[in-house]
Amino acid sequence: MSQVHQPTPHRSGRSRLILLVLVAIAIILAIWGIVERSAHYSALTSEADEESKPTVSLIQAEPGPKVRHLNLPANLAAWYQAPIYAQVSGYVKMWYKDYGAHVKTGDVLAEINTPSLDAQYEAAKANYNVVMARYRLAVITADRWAALKGTQAVSRQEVDVQAANAAAEKAQVDQAQHEVDRYVALENFKKIVAPFDGVVTSRLVNVGDYVNAGGGDVNSRGSASELFTVADMHRMRVFVSVPQDYAAVISDKLRAKLTVPQYPGKEYQAEFLATAQAFNAATRTVTTELTVGNDDQTLWPDSYATAHFEAPGDPSVLILPENALLFRAQGMQVVEIVNNRVHLVDVKVGINFGTTVQILGGVTTHDQIVANPTADMLEGQEVRVQPPTPGYNEATAMPRRNVPNPHDDTRAMPEDNSPSPEAGARQ
């Protein structure tokens, strides 16, 4: 019989120990995996929840500026400017003053050749001579009949008839004289002269051009244009459309600094001249006229300029940036953050400064206001506050040099100088 070898107790215990260790390791790895996955899931859930919260940056309302700076587009016009048309029809014989010529009152700008007018003038003088001859004959006849008045040779009726005939001929003489005077005046219009001292700013005529009486020079399109334009530029008129928000500052003490693109860095001092005292219904602006000296004639008519005004402000009224406002059905609102949650606050706005707006009520300087709220923010919604980046989105960051003051109201006009639609909506 073969012998059966039984494992020794030492080997059996060792195998069992190894098996238990392997099982324990497997259990530990399984538990660690479950715990790790649960922790990872919790972290992802927490991160997703955090990312789902809107990120906001906060600002605070600031006191209004002590001085309001208002920059408005302006149009320059000459003190006097006259387009000069022809008063007689004919052909241009010669012109004597070109663009930019300085002229004095009465200087001849051009001459017009008018053969038809000359013939009519000669006919008027001839007619005057004929009528004058008839008048002299009527006077002699009337005197002769008057001398026979006391005799039986003529009747009193015939004497009166001759006297009336002489008076009628005198009226004909006066009419003929007026006709001659009219043609003399037209003859004088053959010379186009400067109406005042100034500069010729346009010459739209050339030798041989046909000009029409009272209608100027008829061009190829059939419309009439002036022959010359003369402008007196010793002083300039400045026309500015002032928004209704700032109309209260208009007075005879109003001053402004003017700048023009062609002379950067140079300022001109303008003074108040007049105001229309009525608003344009389309733009809600009032036309205000200023005047500025132009002895060096560096300012030209029809130039574009920027008028820089200063008006007293009200530091007791708070201001906020325009983008901090929400316009909803409930009215104008701002988003205040209380314990990281949204609180919608109704506010009352005042004057729009362009980039900032007066807040007349609803917030204080201690309230934390969202700088750029979105329209989908709801009451009580939790948000994540983004700390400000130094020098970039700090509410208290100072403006860089050569950057306009945020309280300045610089408004670019359309040619009609109307305020922005956003400004109108917030009023």
Buried (B, 14 or more C-beta within 10 A) or exposed (E): EEEEEEEEEEEEEEEEEEEEEEEEEEEEEEEEEEEEEEEEEEEEEEEEEEEEEBEBBBBBBBEBBEEBBBBBBBBBBBBBBBBBBBBBBBEBBEBEBEEEBEBEEEBBBBBBBBEEBBEBBEEBBEBBEEBBEBBEEBBEBBEEBBEEBEEEEBEEEEBBEBBEBBBEBBEBBEEBBEBBEEBEEBBEBBBBBBEBBBBBBBBBBEEEBEBBBEBBBBEEEEEBBBBBBBBBBEBBBBBBBBBBBBBEBBEEEBEBBBBBEEEEEEEBEBBBBEBBEEBBEEBBBBBBBBBBEBEEEEBBBEBEBBBBBBBEBBEEBBBBBBEBBBEEEEEBBBBBBEEEEBBBBEBEBBBBBBBBBBBEEBBEEEBBBBBEBEEEBEEEBBBEBEEBEEEEBEBEEEEEEEEEEBBBBBBEBEEEBBBBEBBBEBE
